[in-house]
Amino acid sequence: MPLPPSCSNCTPLIVQNGNATVPNGETRCVPSDMSLTITNLNIGNNANLLICGQLHLNGWVNLNNHTQVWVTPSGTLNAQGANINSHTIFYNYGMVNLSNSLNLNGNNSRFYNIGSGAQLNVGGAIHVNSSNGLLNYGGMVTTPNLTLNGNGSVCAANGACFSTANFTSNGNNTINVVGNNPVALHFTHTSTINGGSVTSSTNLYVCQGPGAQQNGSGSWGAAQVVSNCASGCGVLSYKILTVRTSMAGTSVHVEWGMEGHTLNPIASYAVSVFDGADWTEIGRTATSSFWIPIESLPRSIEWIIQVEGYGSDGTLLAVGQARVARETKRRFLVYPTTFSRELRYESEGTHELYLISITGQRVARLRAQAGSGLWRLDEEGFDLAELPAGIYILSGEGIPPIRLWKQP
């Protein structure tokens, strides 16, 4: 997979009266230290947009005529929806939140979700109408409705997960699994397979939620289907590491833990850094923490740290990422990242935070005091246990967005 370009020497995207344009054949970017809010985005023919910071679009992303959009590991895009049309590509290494739908239309329309830190959250539906139009390599895709039409198909690898309420397959061999690491499809309401089989790979694990129904004349093919499955993406033996980073004097402290378990024990961990242009391995360890001297890191205002867990035979079993800035004035930690009834936190200051659904709605208001604390109810008395299962984002002023997974 290609590495995302750097925003270092790129011409920034200019906003005028709420509108922004990338001229034909040119490249514009949103630097990592910038947050932009726009109403209309126009990307010209053969143009490129790089998002290293935050871009909030109160409209749709429409890609045509060989245009490309890149969301880097430090980037976030919030928009109403996206239409990815023929011969256009969207690369996501960071976070993309669409309150409406994602539509992949025509020949060679592609959406890549790359890396364990990549998240695609769609509040409406994902319609895949192109062959291998949606490619998920190790990331998370969450949507209420995932539909693969005709020749439309997805390609997945390296522990990728698709979580949906309703899955529809209207073709044959609509999910292609690449490599030896398994991937997961989790559905909670219905799956409808209209003729043919979904996959020829035994590395597709299907988590059929309790009470979920199977419809249609087709079959899952070679997929391994787990009925009455409450573990969601945890059905995989390939797991995600929860990575935490903090500044400690002249070093970065990296520590991690496993969400779930692997069928095989992890023998070693590789720690790498992404500086906006490339990945560099810093070192390896058999423990669950690692210290990185700042002088050994590339010159940057922030870094993406990745930890990979390997078995004794060299098989990649788990991977996770975290972001660390050069200066961290206040430390804030929330755990567990997978919860059902309550959340705990550690904070060096007072913060007001919001729990936001994948559709962009604020569902809870939370207040953190200095020290350690526990949330079972929000500030209005709402019980967190009553939240629907799914992905949520915890966000507040001065706090980087934190992804949380709510279990039933």
C-alpha positions in Angstrom: 0.0 0.0 0.0 1.3 3.5 -0.8 2.3 5.7 2.1 0.4 9.0 2.5 2.2 12.1 1.2 3.6 14.7 3.6 1.8 18.0 4.2 5.1 19.7 5.1 5.7 21.7 1.9 2.1 21.7 0.6 0.1 24.7 -0.3 -2.6 25.1 2.4 -6.3 24.9 1.4 -7.8 28.4 1.4 -11.4 29.1 2.6 -13.3 32.1 1.2 -16.9 32.7 2.4 -17.2 29.1 3.4 -16.0 27.7 0.1 -12.7 26.0 -0.8 -11.3 24.9 -4.2 -8.4 22.6 -5.3 -7.6 23.8 -8.9 -7.3 21.4 -11.8 -4.1 19.4 -11.6 -2.9 21.0 -8.3 -2.5 19.8 -4.7 -3.7 21.5 -1.5 -3.5 20.4 2.1 -4.9 20.9 5.6 -1.7 20.9 7.8 -1.6 18.9 11.0 -1.9 22.0 13.2 -4.9 23.4 11.3 -8.7 22.9 11.7 -11.0 24.1 8.9 -14.8 24.3 8.6 -16.2 24.8 5.1 -19.6 24.6 3.4 -18.6 23.6 -0.1 -15.5 21.7 -1.4 -14.7 21.7 -5.1 -11.8 19.4 -6.2 -10.8 19.9 -9.8 -9.8 17.3 -12.4 -6.5 15.4 -11.6 -6.3 17.3 -8.3 -5.2 16.1 -4.9 -6.3 17.0 -1.4 -4.2 16.0 1.6 -5.8 16.2 5.1 -3.2 16.1 7.9 -5.3 18.1 10.4 -9.1 18.4 10.7 -11.5 19.3 8.0 -15.2 19.8 8.8 -17.3 19.9 5.6 -21.0 20.8 5.9 -21.7 19.1 2.6 -20.6 16.2 0.5 -17.3 15.1 -1.0 -17.8 14.5 -4.7 -14.8 13.0 -6.5 -14.6 12.9 -10.3 -12.0 12.7 -13.2 -8.9 11.2 -11.5 -9.0 13.2 -8.3 -7.6 11.8 -5.1 -8.1 12.6 -1.4 -5.6 11.5 1.3 -6.5 11.5 5.1 -3.1 10.8 6.8 -2.8 9.1 10.2 -3.1 12.4 12.0 -6.0 13.6 9.9 -9.8 13.7 10.4 -12.5 14.4 7.9 -16.1 15.1 9.0 -18.6 15.4 6.1 -22.3 14.7 5.2 -21.4 12.0 2.7 -19.2 11.0 -0.2 -19.6 10.1 -3.9 -16.5 8.3 -5.2 -17.0 8.1 -9.0 -15.1 6.5 -11.8 -11.3 6.7 -11.8 -11.1 8.5 -8.4 -9.5 7.3 -5.2 -9.9 8.1 -1.5 -7.1 7.0 0.9 -7.9 7.0 4.6 -5.1 6.3 7.2 -6.9 8.4 9.9 -10.5 9.0 10.7 -13.4 9.7 8.3 -16.9 10.4 9.7 -19.8 10.6 7.3 -23.2 11.4 8.7 -25.0 10.3 5.5 -23.8 7.7 2.9 -20.7 6.6 1.1 -21.3 5.6 -2.6 -18.7 3.9 -4.7 -19.8 4.3 -8.3 -18.4 3.2 -11.7 -15.2 1.6 -12.8 -12.0 2.0 -10.7 -13.7 4.0 -7.9 -11.8 3.1 -4.7 -12.0 3.8 -1.0 -8.9 2.6 0.9 -9.0 2.2 4.7 -5.4 1.5 5.6 -3.8 0.6 8.9 -5.0 -0.4 12.3 -5.7 3.3 13.2 -7.9 3.8 10.1 -11.6 4.4 11.0 -14.5 4.8 8.5 -17.7 5.7 10.3 -20.8 6.1 8.1 -24.1 7.0 9.6 -26.3 6.1 6.7 -25.3 3.4 4.2 -22.3 2.2 2.2 -23.1 1.2 -1.4 -20.3 -0.6 -3.2 -21.0 -0.6 -7.0 -17.5 -1.2 -8.2 -15.2 -4.2 -8.2 -13.0 -4.1 -5.1 -14.3 -0.6 -4.5 -13.9 -0.7 -0.8 -10.5 -1.9 0.5 -10.0 -2.3 4.2 -6.5 -3.3 5.2 -6.4 -3.6 9.0 -8.9 -0.8 9.8 -12.4 -0.5 11.1 -15.5 0.2 9.0 -18.8 0.9 10.8 -22.2 1.6 9.2 -25.8 0.6 9.7 -26.1 -0.7 6.2 -23.4 -2.3 3.9 -24.6 -3.2 0.4 -22.5 -4.9 -2.3 -24.3 -4.6 -5.7 -23.7 -6.7 -8.9 -19.9 -6.6 -9.6 -19.4 -4.5 -6.4 -17.0 -6.1 -4.0 -14.7 -5.4 -1.1 -11.1 -6.5 -0.4 -9.9 -7.0 3.1 -6.7 -8.0 5.0 -4.7 -7.9 8.3 -7.5 -8.1 10.9 -9.8 -5.6 9.2 -13.3 -5.5 10.5 -16.7 -4.4 9.1 -19.4 -3.8 11.7 -23.0 -3.3 10.5 -26.6 -3.8 11.3 -27.7 -5.0 7.9 -25.5 -6.7 5.3 -26.6 -7.3 1.7 -24.7 -9.1 -1.0 -26.2 -9.0 -4.5 -23.3 -10.8 -6.4 -20.9 -13.6 -6.1 -17.5 -13.7 -4.3 -18.2 -10.2 -3.0 -15.6 -10.3 -0.2 -12.0 -11.0 -1.1 -9.6 -11.8 1.8 -5.9 -11.1 1.0 -3.0 -12.7 2.8 -3.1 -15.2 5.7 -4.5 -13.0 8.5 -8.3 -13.2 9.0 -10.8 -10.5 8.8 -14.3 -10.0 10.4 -17.8 -9.1 9.4 -20.1 -8.4 12.3 -23.9 -7.9 11.7 -26.6 -7.4 14.3 -29.9 -7.4 12.5 -30.1 -9.1 9.0 -27.9 -10.4 6.3 -29.4 -10.9 2.8 -27.4 -12.9 0.3 -29.1 -12.9 -3.0 -27.6 -15.7 -5.0 -24.0 -16.9 -5.2 -21.6 -17.1 -2.2 -20.0 -14.2 -0.3 -16.4 -15.5 -0.2 -14.1 -18.4 -1.1 -11.8 -17.7 1.8 -11.9 -19.5 5.2 -10.2 -16.4 6.6 -13.5 -14.4 6.7 -15.1 -14.7 10.2 -18.7 -13.7 10.4 -20.1 -12.7 13.8 -23.9 -13.1 13.6 -25.2 -11.2 16.5 -27.8 -12.6 18.9 -31.2 -12.6 17.3 -29.8 -11.6 13.9 -31.5 -13.1 10.8 -30.1 -14.7 7.7 -32.1 -14.2 4.4 -31.8 -14.9 0.7 -31.0 -17.9 -1.5 -27.2 -17.5 -1.5 -24.6 -18.6 1.1 -21.6 -17.4 3.0 -19.4 -19.7 1.0 -16.2 -20.7 2.8 -16.6 -18.1 5.6 -16.6 -19.3 9.2 -19.9 -18.2 10.7 -20.3 -17.8 14.4 -24.0 -17.7 15.4 -25.4 -16.0 18.5 -22.1 -14.0 18.5 -21.7 -11.2 21.0 -18.0 -10.5 20.6 -18.3 -8.3 17.5 -14.9 -7.8 15.9 -13.5 -9.8 18.8 -14.4 -12.9 16.9 -10.9 -12.7 15.3 -7.8 -14.3 16.7 -6.0 -11.3 15.2 -6.5 -8.6 17.8 -6.0 -4.9 18.3 -3.4 -3.6 20.8 -4.5 -0.6 22.9 -1.5 1.7 22.7 -1.0 4.6 25.1 1.7 7.3 24.7 3.0 10.0 27.0 5.8 12.5 27.2 8.2 11.9 30.1 11.0 14.4 30.2 13.2 13.8 27.1 11.5 10.6 26.2 8.3 9.2 24.9 6.8 6.4 27.0 4.8 3.8 25.0 2.8 1.1 26.7 0.1 -1.2 25.4 -2.4 -3.9 26.3 -4.5 -6.4 24.4 -8.2 -6.1 23.6 -9.3 -9.7 23.7 -6.8 -12.5 23.2 -4.9 -14.3 20.5 -4.9 -18.0 19.9 -1.1 -18.0 19.8 1.1 -16.2 22.3 2.9 -13.0 21.3 6.7 -13.5 21.4 7.9 -10.0 20.5 6.6 -6.4 19.8 8.0 -4.1 17.1 7.7 -0.3 17.8 7.6 2.0 14.8 7.1 5.7 14.2 5.3 7.6 11.4 6.5 11.2 10.8 4.0 12.1 8.1 5.9 10.5 5.2 7.3 7.1 6.2 7.3 4.4 8.8 10.6 3.7 10.7 11.1 0.8 13.2 12.5 2.1 16.4 13.1 -1.2 18.2 11.7 -4.5 19.5 10.9 -5.8 22.9 9.2 -8.8 24.7 7.6 -6.5 27.3 4.5 -4.3 27.2 6.2 -0.9 27.3 9.0 0.9 25.5 10.9 4.2 26.0 11.9 6.3 22.9 14.4 9.1 23.4 13.1 12.2 21.6 16.4 12.8 19.9 16.0 9.5 18.1 12.6 10.5 16.6 12.2 12.3 13.2 11.8 16.1 13.5 8.1 16.7 13.7 5.5 18.4 16.0 3.8 15.0 16.5 4.2 11.3 15.7 2.1 8.3 15.1 3.5 5.3 17.1 2.6 1.8 16.0 3.1 -1.4 17.9 3.0 -4.8 16.2 2.8 -8.1 18.1 4.4 -11.2 16.5 4.3 -14.9 17.3 7.4 -17.0 17.6 7.0 -18.1 13.9 7.0 -14.4 12.8 3.2 -14.3 12.2 1.6 -10.8 12.8 -1.0 -11.3 15.5 -1.9 -7.9 16.7 -1.4 -4.2 15.9 -2.3 -0.9 17.4 -1.5 2.8 17.0 -1.5 6.0 19.1 -0.6 9.6 18.5 1.8 11.7 20.7 2.6 15.4 20.4 6.0 17.0 21.2 4.5 18.9 24.1 1.7 17.5 26.2 0.6 19.9 28.9 -2.2 17.8 30.4 -2.4 14.0 30.5 -5.9 12.4 30.0 -6.7 8.7 29.9 -10.0 6.9 29.5 -10.4 3.1 29.9 -11.5 0.5 29.1 -11.8 1.4 25.4 -14.3 -1.5 25.1 -17.0 -0.9 27.7 -20.6 -1.9 28.5 -21.7 -0.1 31.6 -19.1 2.4 32.8 -15.9 4.3 31.9 -13.0 5.3 34.1 -10.6 8.2 33.6 -7.4 9.8 34.9 -6.9 13.5 34.4 -4.5 16.2 35.4 -7.1 18.9 35.0 -10.9 19.6 34.7 -12.5 18.9 31.3 -16.0 18.9 29.9 -16.3 16.2 27.2 -18.9 14.9 24.9 -19.6 11.3 23.7 -20.4 11.5 20.0 -22.1 8.8 17.9 -20.9 7.8 14.4 -23.7 10.0 13.0 -22.2 13.0 14.7 -24.8 13.3 17.5 -23.9 14.2 21.0 -25.3 11.4 23.1 -23.7 12.2 26.5 -22.1 15.1 28.3 -19.4 14.1 30.8 -17.3 16.1 33.3 -13.8 15.0 34.4 -12.2 16.4 37.6 -8.5 16.3 38.4 -7.5 12.8 39.5 -9.2 9.5 38.9 -13.0 9.1 38.3 -15.8 6.8 37.2 -18.7 7.5 34.8 -21.8 5.5 34.9 -24.2 8.4 34.4 -23.7 11.6 32.3 -24.3 15.1 33.6 -28.0 14.8 32.8 -28.3 11.5 34.6 -28.4 9.3 31.5 -27.2 5.8 32.1 -24.2 4.9 29.8 -25.3 1.3 29.9 -28.4 2.3 27.8 -26.3 3.4 24.9 -26.7 1.2 21.7 -23.8 -1.0 20.9 -21.3 0.5 18.4 -18.4 3.0 17.9 -18.4 6.3 19.8 -15.9 9.2 19.9 -15.1 11.0 23.2 -14.0 14.5 22.5 -13.4 17.7 24.4 -11.4 20.9 24.2 -7.7 20.1 24.5 -8.3 16.4 24.3 -7.5 14.4 21.1 -10.5 12.3 20.0 -10.7 8.9 21.7 -12.4 6.0 20.0 -14.6 3.8 22.3 -16.4 0.6 21.5 -19.8 0.1 23.3 -20.7 -3.5 23.8 -24.3 -4.7 24.4 
